[in-house]
Structure formats: structure tokens, C-alpha cells
Amino acid sequence: MSAPVKLGFVMLAHAELGRVEQLARYFASFDCPIVIHIDRKTPQGDFTALQTRLADQPLVHLMRVH
């Protein structure tokens, strides 16, 4: 018997972080892990704000390449 398939998502973003948050919460509500890559051109304050807003989502991971 095979194990159930688990679907995850990788998002690339640089703008519209409010929409990114909505999508992350939607996918997480279905128990899907999400990694969000935030472009380095995105202002640090916007990145930090998104990080704070998604802190309650253990399946959502933010990364930023410097």
C-alpha cells in the first residue's frame, strides 16, 4: 500500500504581498506546506510585515535571498 501524496507549493513574489498572504493561508488550510521566496527588491519592511502576519502558520516558510 502506498503512502498518500502530499502536495506542497513554492511561490515567488516581489509585490502584492497581501495577495501572497491570502494564497498562503488558503493552501495551508488544506494542510499543504508552502515556501515563499520574496525577491530581494521587495522592501525589508514589507517582508517583515508579511513574516509577522504569517507567524501563526507553521506550514508557511518565508525565505529571502540577499
All heavy atoms as TSV, in Angstrom:
chain	resi	resn	atom	element	x	y	z
A	1	MET	N	N	0.851	-1.169	0.000
A	1	MET	CA	C	0.000	0.000	0.000
A	1	MET	C	C	0.900	1.236	0.000
A	1	MET	O	O	1.827	1.354	0.786
A	1	MET	CB	C	-0.892	-0.027	1.231
A	1	MET	CG	C	-1.918	1.026	1.250
A	1	MET	SD	S	-3.128	0.508	2.491
A	1	MET	CE	C	-3.896	2.004	2.786
A	2	SER	N	N	0.626	2.154	-0.858
A	2	SER	CA	C	1.460	3.353	-0.958
A	2	SER	C	C	0.963	4.445	-0.012
A	2	SER	O	O	-0.208	4.505	0.340
A	2	SER	CB	C	1.473	3.878	-2.391
A	2	SER	OG	O	0.183	4.244	-2.788
A	3	ALA	N	N	1.913	5.301	0.365
A	3	ALA	CA	C	1.579	6.426	1.247
A	3	ALA	C	C	0.796	7.470	0.464
A	3	ALA	O	O	0.975	7.608	-0.746
A	3	ALA	CB	C	2.850	7.035	1.811
A	4	PRO	N	N	-0.072	8.222	1.142
A	4	PRO	CA	C	-0.812	9.280	0.442
A	4	PRO	C	C	0.156	10.359	-0.058
A	4	PRO	O	O	1.193	10.613	0.552
A	4	PRO	CB	C	-1.755	9.838	1.497
A	4	PRO	CG	C	-1.228	9.376	2.798
A	4	PRO	CD	C	-0.413	8.151	2.548
A	5	VAL	N	N	-0.204	10.958	-1.143
A	5	VAL	CA	C	0.598	12.025	-1.735
A	5	VAL	C	C	0.306	13.330	-0.995
A	5	VAL	O	O	-0.845	13.642	-0.705
A	5	VAL	CB	C	0.266	12.187	-3.238
A	5	VAL	CG1	C	0.997	13.377	-3.830
A	5	VAL	CG2	C	0.593	10.917	-3.985
A	6	LYS	N	N	1.358	14.073	-0.681
A	6	LYS	CA	C	1.190	15.372	-0.035
A	6	LYS	C	C	1.660	16.431	-1.021
A	6	LYS	O	O	2.760	16.360	-1.550
A	6	LYS	CB	C	2.007	15.456	1.237
A	6	LYS	CG	C	1.775	16.729	1.990
A	6	LYS	CD	C	1.993	16.506	3.456
A	6	LYS	CE	C	1.648	17.771	4.173
A	6	LYS	NZ	N	0.947	17.541	5.389
A	7	LEU	N	N	0.822	17.401	-1.274
A	7	LEU	CA	C	1.115	18.457	-2.229
A	7	LEU	C	C	1.646	19.678	-1.499
A	7	LEU	O	O	1.134	20.066	-0.456
A	7	LEU	CB	C	-0.173	18.833	-2.977
A	7	LEU	CG	C	-0.063	19.866	-4.078
A	7	LEU	CD1	C	0.837	19.369	-5.195
A	7	LEU	CD2	C	-1.444	20.178	-4.624
A	8	GLY	N	N	2.719	20.270	-2.020
A	8	GLY	CA	C	3.281	21.493	-1.464
A	8	GLY	C	C	3.424	22.531	-2.562
A	8	GLY	O	O	3.320	22.213	-3.749
A	9	PHE	N	N	3.683	23.762	-2.170
A	9	PHE	CA	C	3.775	24.861	-3.127
A	9	PHE	C	C	5.012	25.700	-2.859
A	9	PHE	O	O	5.421	25.877	-1.710
A	9	PHE	CB	C	2.539	25.770	-3.037
A	9	PHE	CG	C	1.278	25.098	-3.459
A	9	PHE	CD1	C	0.495	24.426	-2.541
A	9	PHE	CD2	C	0.881	25.125	-4.785
A	9	PHE	CE1	C	-0.670	23.791	-2.934
A	9	PHE	CE2	C	-0.279	24.495	-5.187
A	9	PHE	CZ	C	-1.056	23.828	-4.268
A	10	VAL	N	N	5.566	26.231	-3.935
A	10	VAL	CA	C	6.617	27.233	-3.867
A	10	VAL	C	C	6.080	28.452	-4.592
A	10	VAL	O	O	5.601	28.348	-5.723
A	10	VAL	CB	C	7.914	26.755	-4.550
A	10	VAL	CG1	C	8.945	27.870	-4.587
A	10	VAL	CG2	C	8.471	25.532	-3.842
A	11	MET	N	N	6.107	29.591	-3.917
A	11	MET	CA	C	5.663	30.841	-4.536
A	11	MET	C	C	6.854	31.782	-4.657
A	11	MET	O	O	7.676	31.863	-3.744
A	11	MET	CB	C	4.577	31.525	-3.706
A	11	MET	CG	C	3.244	30.849	-3.774
A	11	MET	SD	S	1.906	31.902	-3.160
A	11	MET	CE	C	2.080	31.711	-1.405
A	12	LEU	N	N	6.923	32.476	-5.764
A	12	LEU	CA	C	7.912	33.524	-5.975
A	12	LEU	C	C	7.152	34.837	-5.993
A	12	LEU	O	O	6.164	34.966	-6.716
A	12	LEU	CB	C	8.635	33.318	-7.306
A	12	LEU	CG	C	9.266	31.945	-7.519
A	12	LEU	CD1	C	9.832	31.839	-8.923
A	12	LEU	CD2	C	10.317	31.664	-6.482
A	13	ALA	N	N	7.598	35.801	-5.190
A	13	ALA	CA	C	6.844	37.045	-5.072
A	13	ALA	C	C	7.770	38.242	-4.929
A	13	ALA	O	O	8.879	38.124	-4.410
A	13	ALA	CB	C	5.912	36.982	-3.874
A	14	HIS	N	N	7.285	39.374	-5.397
A	14	HIS	CA	C	8.005	40.635	-5.205
A	14	HIS	C	C	7.049	41.794	-4.930
A	14	HIS	O	O	7.465	42.859	-4.529
A	14	HIS	CB	C	8.888	40.957	-6.419
A	14	HIS	CG	C	8.115	41.182	-7.670
A	14	HIS	ND1	N	7.728	40.149	-8.485
A	14	HIS	CD2	C	7.653	42.312	-8.229
A	14	HIS	CE1	C	7.052	40.640	-9.506
A	14	HIS	NE2	N	6.984	41.944	-9.373
A	15	ALA	N	N	5.786	41.567	-5.132
A	15	ALA	CA	C	4.774	42.610	-4.930
A	15	ALA	C	C	3.461	41.933	-4.537
A	15	ALA	O	O	3.360	40.711	-4.526
A	15	ALA	CB	C	4.604	43.429	-6.206
A	16	GLU	N	N	2.474	42.753	-4.203
A	16	GLU	CA	C	1.140	42.240	-3.844
A	16	GLU	C	C	1.226	41.213	-2.706
A	16	GLU	O	O	0.637	40.142	-2.764
A	16	GLU	CB	C	0.440	41.638	-5.063
A	16	GLU	CG	C	0.233	42.601	-6.206
A	16	GLU	CD	C	-0.696	43.759	-5.852
A	16	GLU	OE1	O	-1.580	43.589	-4.997
A	16	GLU	OE2	O	-0.504	44.829	-6.445
A	17	LEU	N	N	1.969	41.572	-1.661
A	17	LEU	CA	C	2.182	40.630	-0.565
A	17	LEU	C	C	0.904	40.323	0.205
A	17	LEU	O	O	0.809	39.273	0.834
A	17	LEU	CB	C	3.281	41.136	0.363
A	17	LEU	CG	C	4.666	41.285	-0.291
A	17	LEU	CD1	C	5.703	41.658	0.764
A	17	LEU	CD2	C	5.083	40.050	-1.053
A	18	GLY	N	N	-0.080	41.195	0.132
A	18	GLY	CA	C	-1.383	40.884	0.718
A	18	GLY	C	C	-2.024	39.703	0.021
A	18	GLY	O	O	-2.605	38.815	0.666
A	19	ARG	N	N	-1.915	39.662	-1.282
A	19	ARG	CA	C	-2.448	38.535	-2.057
A	19	ARG	C	C	-1.636	37.267	-1.792
A	19	ARG	O	O	-2.180	36.172	-1.692
A	19	ARG	CB	C	-2.448	38.872	-3.550
A	19	ARG	CG	C	-3.032	37.797	-4.414
A	19	ARG	CD	C	-4.519	37.593	-4.122
A	19	ARG	NE	N	-5.056	36.611	-5.033
A	19	ARG	CZ	C	-5.955	35.704	-4.682
A	19	ARG	NH1	N	-6.463	35.686	-3.472
A	19	ARG	NH2	N	-6.380	34.829	-5.550
A	20	VAL	N	N	-0.325	37.424	-1.652
A	20	VAL	CA	C	0.541	36.295	-1.309
A	20	VAL	C	C	0.085	35.688	0.024
A	20	VAL	O	O	-0.023	34.467	0.155
A	20	VAL	CB	C	2.018	36.742	-1.245
A	20	VAL	CG1	C	2.894	35.665	-0.629
A	20	VAL	CG2	C	2.523	37.133	-2.627
A	21	GLU	N	N	-0.207	36.547	0.982
A	21	GLU	CA	C	-0.689	36.064	2.279
A	21	GLU	C	C	-2.002	35.299	2.124
A	21	GLU	O	O	-2.180	34.223	2.716
A	21	GLU	CB	C	-0.885	37.231	3.246
A	21	GLU	CG	C	-1.421	36.792	4.586
A	21	GLU	CD	C	-1.738	37.938	5.533
A	21	GLU	OE1	O	-1.528	39.114	5.174
A	21	GLU	OE2	O	-2.211	37.655	6.646
A	22	GLN	N	N	-2.930	35.828	1.345
A	22	GLN	CA	C	-4.212	35.142	1.127
A	22	GLN	C	C	-3.999	33.754	0.539
A	22	GLN	O	O	-4.612	32.779	1.000
A	22	GLN	CB	C	-5.097	35.955	0.191
A	22	GLN	CG	C	-5.669	37.208	0.778
A	22	GLN	CD	C	-6.455	38.001	-0.257
A	22	GLN	OE1	O	-6.213	37.895	-1.468
A	22	GLN	NE2	N	-7.392	38.795	0.215
A	23	LEU	N	N	-3.165	33.661	-0.484
A	23	LEU	CA	C	-2.909	32.364	-1.123
A	23	LEU	C	C	-2.227	31.397	-0.160
A	23	LEU	O	O	-2.573	30.208	-0.112
A	23	LEU	CB	C	-2.051	32.545	-2.375
A	23	LEU	CG	C	-2.767	33.156	-3.568
A	23	LEU	CD1	C	-1.763	33.523	-4.661
A	23	LEU	CD2	C	-3.800	32.182	-4.113
A	24	ALA	N	N	-1.268	31.891	0.602
A	24	ALA	CA	C	-0.574	31.030	1.563
A	24	ALA	C	C	-1.551	30.475	2.595
A	24	ALA	O	O	-1.518	29.282	2.915
A	24	ALA	CB	C	0.545	31.809	2.245
A	25	ARG	N	N	-2.410	31.320	3.101
A	25	ARG	CA	C	-3.397	30.858	4.084
A	25	ARG	C	C	-4.373	29.852	3.461
A	25	ARG	O	O	-4.766	28.872	4.102
A	25	ARG	CB	C	-4.158	32.037	4.679
A	25	ARG	CG	C	-3.312	32.856	5.628
A	25	ARG	CD	C	-4.115	33.988	6.280
A	25	ARG	NE	N	-3.263	34.761	7.156
A	25	ARG	CZ	C	-2.897	34.384	8.367
A	25	ARG	NH1	N	-3.328	33.241	8.867
A	25	ARG	NH2	N	-2.101	35.142	9.102
A	26	TYR	N	N	-4.755	30.088	2.227
A	26	TYR	CA	C	-5.667	29.170	1.533
A	26	TYR	C	C	-5.032	27.782	1.393
A	26	TYR	O	O	-5.622	26.777	1.763
A	26	TYR	CB	C	-6.032	29.737	0.162
A	26	TYR	CG	C	-6.903	28.818	-0.645
A	26	TYR	CD1	C	-8.258	28.706	-0.378
A	26	TYR	CD2	C	-6.367	28.047	-1.668
A	26	TYR	CE1	C	-9.071	27.852	-1.106
A	26	TYR	CE2	C	-7.161	27.194	-2.409
A	26	TYR	CZ	C	-8.516	27.089	-2.123
A	26	TYR	OH	O	-9.306	26.231	-2.843
A	27	PHE	N	N	-3.797	27.730	0.866
A	27	PHE	CA	C	-3.126	26.439	0.686
A	27	PHE	C	C	-2.874	25.762	2.026
A	27	PHE	O	O	-3.046	24.550	2.158
A	27	PHE	CB	C	-1.811	26.615	-0.075
A	27	PHE	CG	C	-1.986	27.022	-1.510
A	27	PHE	CD1	C	-1.184	27.999	-2.073
A	27	PHE	CD2	C	-2.952	26.440	-2.317
A	27	PHE	CE1	C	-1.329	28.372	-3.398
A	27	PHE	CE2	C	-3.113	26.806	-3.644
A	27	PHE	CZ	C	-2.296	27.779	-4.187
A	28	ALA	N	N	-2.470	26.531	3.033
A	28	ALA	CA	C	-2.208	25.964	4.358
A	28	ALA	C	C	-3.485	25.389	4.978
A	28	ALA	O	O	-3.419	24.414	5.736
A	28	ALA	CB	C	-1.595	27.014	5.275
A	29	SER	N	N	-4.626	25.957	4.640
A	29	SER	CA	C	-5.889	25.444	5.192
A	29	SER	C	C	-6.190	24.027	4.696
A	29	SER	O	O	-6.988	23.314	5.291
A	29	SER	CB	C	-7.051	26.385	4.855
A	29	SER	OG	O	-7.415	26.289	3.493
A	30	PHE	N	N	-5.521	23.610	3.621
A	30	PHE	CA	C	-5.659	22.251	3.095
A	30	PHE	C	C	-4.464	21.382	3.492
A	30	PHE	O	O	-4.202	20.349	2.878
A	30	PHE	CB	C	-5.809	22.278	1.573
A	30	PHE	CG	C	-7.126	22.836	1.128
A	30	PHE	CD1	C	-7.227	24.166	0.748
A	30	PHE	CD2	C	-8.267	22.053	1.105
A	30	PHE	CE1	C	-8.448	24.694	0.341
A	30	PHE	CE2	C	-9.484	22.571	0.704
A	30	PHE	CZ	C	-9.574	23.898	0.318
A	31	ASP	N	N	-3.713	21.838	4.513
A	31	ASP	CA	C	-2.566	21.109	5.045
A	31	ASP	C	C	-1.432	20.962	4.027
A	31	ASP	O	O	-0.707	19.977	4.023
A	31	ASP	CB	C	-3.010	19.735	5.567
A	31	ASP	CG	C	-2.042	19.158	6.578
A	31	ASP	OD1	O	-1.401	19.941	7.304
A	31	ASP	OD2	O	-1.911	17.923	6.631
A	32	CYS	N	N	-1.290	21.961	3.164
A	32	CYS	CA	C	-0.222	21.972	2.166
A	32	CYS	C	C	0.914	22.874	2.646
A	32	CYS	O	O	0.674	24.035	2.978
A	32	CYS	CB	C	-0.723	22.503	0.821
A	32	CYS	SG	S	-2.014	21.510	0.088
A	33	PRO	N	N	2.144	22.363	2.669
A	33	PRO	CA	C	3.266	23.237	3.029
A	33	PRO	C	C	3.572	24.221	1.902
A	33	PRO	O	O	3.387	23.905	0.723
A	33	PRO	CB	C	4.421	22.263	3.249
A	33	PRO	CG	C	4.051	21.039	2.493
A	33	PRO	CD	C	2.555	20.991	2.433
A	34	ILE	N	N	4.034	25.399	2.271
A	34	ILE	CA	C	4.319	26.458	1.295
A	34	ILE	C	C	5.662	27.086	1.641
A	34	ILE	O	O	5.927	27.397	2.799
A	34	ILE	CB	C	3.242	27.565	1.320
A	34	ILE	CG1	C	1.853	26.987	1.088
A	34	ILE	CG2	C	3.526	28.634	0.286
A	34	ILE	CD1	C	1.036	26.993	2.308
A	35	VAL	N	N	6.486	27.275	0.627
A	35	VAL	CA	C	7.708	28.061	0.756
A	35	VAL	C	C	7.517	29.279	-0.134
A	35	VAL	O	O	7.170	29.144	-1.314
A	35	VAL	CB	C	8.954	27.270	0.322
A	35	VAL	CG1	C	10.190	28.161	0.331
A	35	VAL	CG2	C	9.164	26.063	1.223
A	36	ILE	N	N	7.707	30.455	0.421
A	36	ILE	CA	C	7.540	31.696	-0.338
A	36	ILE	C	C	8.897	32.374	-0.447
A	36	ILE	O	O	9.513	32.709	0.562
A	36	ILE	CB	C	6.543	32.650	0.355
A	36	ILE	CG1	C	5.209	31.954	0.586
A	36	ILE	CG2	C	6.348	33.911	-0.492
A	36	ILE	CD1	C	4.248	32.735	1.457
A	37	HIS	N	N	9.344	32.538	-1.672
A	37	HIS	CA	C	10.586	33.269	-1.930
A	37	HIS	C	C	10.202	34.714	-2.214
A	37	HIS	O	O	9.451	34.991	-3.147
A	37	HIS	CB	C	11.313	32.676	-3.133
A	37	HIS	CG	C	12.485	33.501	-3.558
A	37	HIS	ND1	N	12.362	34.562	-4.416
A	37	HIS	CD2	C	13.782	33.425	-3.216
A	37	HIS	CE1	C	13.557	35.112	-4.596
A	37	HIS	NE2	N	14.427	34.438	-3.884
A	38	ILE	N	N	10.703	35.626	-1.400
A	38	ILE	CA	C	10.435	37.049	-1.588
A	38	ILE	C	C	11.661	37.670	-2.245
A	38	ILE	O	O	12.774	37.555	-1.732
A	38	ILE	CB	C	10.143	37.751	-0.235
A	38	ILE	CG1	C	8.990	37.064	0.497
A	38	ILE	CG2	C	9.869	39.233	-0.448
A	38	ILE	CD1	C	7.659	37.149	-0.179
A	39	ASP	N	N	11.444	38.310	-3.369
A	39	ASP	CA	C	12.525	38.929	-4.125
A	39	ASP	C	C	13.271	39.953	-3.280
A	39	ASP	O	O	12.676	40.668	-2.480
A	39	ASP	CB	C	11.939	39.602	-5.367
A	39	ASP	CG	C	13.004	40.090	-6.316
A	39	ASP	OD1	O	13.429	39.289	-7.163
A	39	ASP	OD2	O	13.411	41.261	-6.199
A	40	ARG	N	N	14.582	40.037	-3.462
A	40	ARG	CA	C	15.392	40.967	-2.662
A	40	ARG	C	C	15.054	42.426	-2.930
A	40	ARG	O	O	15.381	43.294	-2.126
A	40	ARG	CB	C	16.873	40.710	-2.873
A	40	ARG	CG	C	17.382	41.196	-4.202
A	40	ARG	CD	C	18.845	40.947	-4.357
A	40	ARG	NE	N	19.002	39.926	-5.390
A	40	ARG	CZ	C	20.134	39.539	-5.884
A	40	ARG	NH1	N	21.234	40.030	-5.430
A	40	ARG	NH2	N	20.182	38.636	-6.820
A	41	LYS	N	N	14.387	42.719	-4.034
A	41	LYS	CA	C	13.999	44.106	-4.331
A	41	LYS	C	C	12.775	44.550	-3.529
A	41	LYS	O	O	12.462	45.728	-3.484
A	41	LYS	CB	C	13.731	44.267	-5.826
A	41	LYS	CG	C	14.991	44.093	-6.659
A	41	LYS	CD	C	14.704	44.241	-8.132
A	41	LYS	CE	C	15.971	43.998	-8.936
A	41	LYS	NZ	N	15.723	44.057	-10.365
A	42	THR	N	N	12.123	43.609	-2.892
A	42	THR	CA	C	10.978	43.940	-2.043
A	42	THR	C	C	11.499	44.652	-0.795
A	42	THR	O	O	12.448	44.182	-0.166
A	42	THR	CB	C	10.234	42.653	-1.635
A	42	THR	OG1	O	9.820	41.972	-2.820
A	42	THR	CG2	C	9.025	42.963	-0.773
A	43	PRO	N	N	10.906	45.774	-0.424
A	43	PRO	CA	C	11.372	46.494	0.769
A	43	PRO	C	C	11.374	45.611	2.018
A	43	PRO	O	O	10.456	44.805	2.227
A	43	PRO	CB	C	10.365	47.638	0.919
A	43	PRO	CG	C	9.830	47.850	-0.464
A	43	PRO	CD	C	9.799	46.482	-1.091
A	44	GLN	N	N	12.410	45.760	2.835
A	44	GLN	CA	C	12.554	44.954	4.047
A	44	GLN	C	C	11.334	45.086	4.960
A	44	GLN	O	O	10.890	44.105	5.554
A	44	GLN	CB	C	13.824	45.347	4.818
A	44	GLN	CG	C	14.059	44.544	6.080
A	44	GLN	CD	C	14.272	43.062	5.823
A	44	GLN	OE1	O	14.941	42.689	4.862
A	44	GLN	NE2	N	13.703	42.220	6.670
A	45	GLY	N	N	10.777	46.272	5.061
A	45	GLY	CA	C	9.597	46.474	5.904
A	45	GLY	C	C	8.413	45.647	5.447
A	45	GLY	O	O	7.667	45.107	6.267
A	46	ASP	N	N	8.222	45.524	4.136
A	46	ASP	CA	C	7.128	44.708	3.599
A	46	ASP	C	C	7.353	43.229	3.920
A	46	ASP	O	O	6.429	42.508	4.288
A	46	ASP	CB	C	7.003	44.896	2.089
A	46	ASP	CG	C	6.558	46.292	1.698
A	46	ASP	OD1	O	6.160	47.075	2.598
A	46	ASP	OD2	O	6.619	46.614	0.499
A	47	PHE	N	N	8.607	42.783	3.762
A	47	PHE	CA	C	8.949	41.396	4.072
A	47	PHE	C	C	8.693	41.101	5.547
A	47	PHE	O	O	8.061	40.095	5.889
A	47	PHE	CB	C	10.413	41.126	3.723
A	47	PHE	CG	C	10.880	39.756	4.124
A	47	PHE	CD1	C	10.575	38.645	3.361
A	47	PHE	CD2	C	11.627	39.572	5.282
A	47	PHE	CE1	C	11.004	37.375	3.728
A	47	PHE	CE2	C	12.065	38.315	5.664
A	47	PHE	CZ	C	11.751	37.217	4.883
A	48	THR	N	N	9.157	41.974	6.420
A	48	THR	CA	C	8.990	41.786	7.861
A	48	THR	C	C	7.520	41.775	8.248
A	48	THR	O	O	7.093	40.964	9.080
A	48	THR	CB	C	9.749	42.886	8.634
A	48	THR	OG1	O	11.129	42.832	8.250
A	48	THR	CG2	C	9.618	42.710	10.135
A	49	ALA	N	N	6.729	42.648	7.640
A	49	ALA	CA	C	5.290	42.688	7.931
A	49	ALA	C	C	4.617	41.376	7.527
A	49	ALA	O	O	3.787	40.843	8.273
A	49	ALA	CB	C	4.644	43.873	7.225
A	50	LEU	N	N	4.973	40.851	6.359
A	50	LEU	CA	C	4.394	39.576	5.913
A	50	LEU	C	C	4.825	38.453	6.849
A	50	LEU	O	O	4.017	37.596	7.218
A	50	LEU	CB	C	4.816	39.275	4.477
A	50	LEU	CG	C	4.282	37.972	3.884
A	50	LEU	CD1	C	2.755	37.991	3.815
A	50	LEU	CD2	C	4.886	37.721	2.520
A	51	GLN	N	N	6.062	38.468	7.245
A	51	GLN	CA	C	6.590	37.465	8.170
A	51	GLN	C	C	5.794	37.486	9.480
A	51	GLN	O	O	5.418	36.434	9.999
A	51	GLN	CB	C	8.054	37.796	8.431
A	51	GLN	CG	C	8.900	36.691	8.929
A	51	GLN	CD	C	10.362	37.087	8.923
A	51	GLN	OE1	O	10.709	38.250	9.136
A	51	GLN	NE2	N	11.222	36.131	8.685
A	52	THR	N	N	5.504	38.658	9.983
A	52	THR	CA	C	4.732	38.809	11.216
A	52	THR	C	C	3.304	38.295	11.032
A	52	THR	O	O	2.778	37.574	11.887
A	52	THR	CB	C	4.722	40.283	11.658
A	52	THR	OG1	O	6.071	40.698	11.890
A	52	THR	CG2	C	3.890	40.491	12.912
A	53	ARG	N	N	2.679	38.677	9.908
A	53	ARG	CA	C	1.284	38.266	9.673
A	53	ARG	C	C	1.141	36.755	9.494
A	53	ARG	O	O	0.090	36.190	9.807
A	53	ARG	CB	C	0.713	38.994	8.456
A	53	ARG	CG	C	0.512	40.478	8.674
A	53	ARG	CD	C	-0.326	41.122	7.587
A	53	ARG	NE	N	0.106	40.832	6.251
A	53	ARG	CZ	C	0.947	41.582	5.514
A	53	ARG	NH1	N	1.470	42.677	6.033
A	53	ARG	NH2	N	1.260	41.239	4.290
A	54	LEU	N	N	2.185	36.092	8.973
A	54	LEU	CA	C	2.101	34.651	8.729
A	54	LEU	C	C	2.746	33.821	9.843
A	54	LEU	O	O	2.862	32.601	9.708
A	54	LEU	CB	C	2.741	34.314	7.382
A	54	LEU	CG	C	1.946	34.763	6.164
A	54	LEU	CD1	C	2.747	34.536	4.886
A	54	LEU	CD2	C	0.607	34.049	6.086
A	55	ALA	N	N	3.129	34.455	10.930
A	55	ALA	CA	C	3.797	33.744	12.031
A	55	ALA	C	C	2.927	32.651	12.644
A	55	ALA	O	O	3.440	31.696	13.226
A	55	ALA	CB	C	4.230	34.737	13.106
A	56	ASP	N	N	1.620	32.765	12.490
A	56	ASP	CA	C	0.704	31.763	13.046
A	56	ASP	C	C	0.490	30.566	12.119
A	56	ASP	O	O	-0.316	29.694	12.412
A	56	ASP	CB	C	-0.643	32.417	13.370
A	56	ASP	CG	C	-1.369	32.922	12.133
A	56	ASP	OD1	O	-0.691	33.324	11.155
A	56	ASP	OD2	O	-2.618	32.930	12.133
A	57	GLN	N	N	1.212	30.507	11.014
A	57	GLN	CA	C	1.052	29.446	10.021
A	57	GLN	C	C	2.303	28.556	9.990
A	57	GLN	O	O	3.277	28.870	9.310
A	57	GLN	CB	C	0.811	30.042	8.631
A	57	GLN	CG	C	-0.438	30.867	8.514
A	57	GLN	CD	C	-1.678	30.026	8.704
A	57	GLN	OE1	O	-1.821	28.943	8.147
A	57	GLN	NE2	N	-2.590	30.518	9.522
A	58	PRO	N	N	2.306	27.443	10.708
A	58	PRO	CA	C	3.514	26.610	10.772
A	58	PRO	C	C	3.898	25.961	9.442
A	58	PRO	O	O	5.044	25.555	9.281
A	58	PRO	CB	C	3.171	25.557	11.832
A	58	PRO	CG	C	1.685	25.522	11.884
A	58	PRO	CD	C	1.212	26.908	11.522
A	59	LEU	N	N	2.982	25.861	8.515
A	59	LEU	CA	C	3.296	25.254	7.212
A	59	LEU	C	C	3.844	26.255	6.193
A	59	LEU	O	O	4.237	25.869	5.104
A	59	LEU	CB	C	2.047	24.584	6.629
A	59	LEU	CG	C	1.540	23.360	7.380
A	59	LEU	CD1	C	0.236	22.865	6.758
A	59	LEU	CD2	C	2.575	22.264	7.389
A	60	VAL	N	N	3.864	27.520	6.564
A	60	VAL	CA	C	4.330	28.563	5.648
A	60	VAL	C	C	5.728	29.004	6.053
A	60	VAL	O	O	5.972	29.372	7.198
A	60	VAL	CB	C	3.375	29.784	5.654
A	60	VAL	CG1	C	3.896	30.880	4.731
A	60	VAL	CG2	C	1.966	29.362	5.239
A	61	HIS	N	N	6.644	28.946	5.085
A	61	HIS	CA	C	8.030	29.322	5.329
A	61	HIS	C	C	8.430	30.410	4.336
A	61	HIS	O	O	8.252	30.248	3.132
A	61	HIS	CB	C	8.951	28.105	5.173
A	61	HIS	CG	C	8.545	26.981	6.059
A	61	HIS	ND1	N	8.897	26.921	7.386
A	61	HIS	CD2	C	7.788	25.884	5.812
A	61	HIS	CE1	C	8.383	25.823	7.914
A	61	HIS	NE2	N	7.709	25.188	6.984
A	62	LEU	N	N	8.952	31.493	4.864
A	62	LEU	CA	C	9.411	32.604	4.031
A	62	LEU	C	C	10.913	32.542	3.887
A	62	LEU	O	O	11.623	32.220	4.836
A	62	LEU	CB	C	9.028	33.936	4.661
A	62	LEU	CG	C	7.542	34.244	4.738
A	62	LEU	CD1	C	7.324	35.499	5.549
A	62	LEU	CD2	C	6.948	34.389	3.362
A	63	MET	N	N	11.386	32.859	2.707
A	63	MET	CA	C	12.823	32.971	2.507
A	63	MET	C	C	13.109	34.174	1.648
A	63	MET	O	O	12.289	34.591	0.839
A	63	MET	CB	C	13.401	31.704	1.884
A	63	MET	CG	C	12.869	31.382	0.503
A	63	MET	SD	S	13.621	29.929	-0.213
A	63	MET	CE	C	15.177	30.584	-0.746
A	64	ARG	N	N	14.269	34.725	1.873
A	64	ARG	CA	C	14.685	35.908	1.125
A	64	ARG	C	C	16.143	35.744	0.802
A	64	ARG	O	O	16.970	35.517	1.675
A	64	ARG	CB	C	14.459	37.152	1.958
A	64	ARG	CG	C	14.741	38.410	1.220
A	64	ARG	CD	C	14.401	39.603	2.086
A	64	ARG	NE	N	14.524	40.790	1.278
A	64	ARG	CZ	C	13.748	41.820	1.328
A	64	ARG	NH1	N	12.745	41.832	2.179
A	64	ARG	NH2	N	13.921	42.855	0.567
A	65	VAL	N	N	16.471	35.823	-0.470
A	65	VAL	CA	C	17.860	35.709	-0.907
A	65	VAL	C	C	18.453	37.100	-0.949
A	65	VAL	O	O	17.877	38.016	-1.527
A	65	VAL	CB	C	17.939	35.027	-2.285
A	65	VAL	CG1	C	19.381	34.971	-2.755
A	65	VAL	CG2	C	17.329	33.642	-2.226
A	66	HIS	N	N	19.577	37.276	-0.294
A	66	HIS	CA	C	20.228	38.587	-0.244
A	66	HIS	C	C	21.351	38.658	-1.242
A	66	HIS	O	O	22.098	37.805	-1.454
A	66	HIS	CB	C	20.756	38.882	1.150
A	66	HIS	CG	C	19.642	39.014	2.143
A	66	HIS	ND1	N	18.905	40.165	2.281
A	66	HIS	CD2	C	19.119	38.130	3.002
A	66	HIS	CE1	C	17.982	39.977	3.214
A	66	HIS	NE2	N	18.096	38.761	3.656
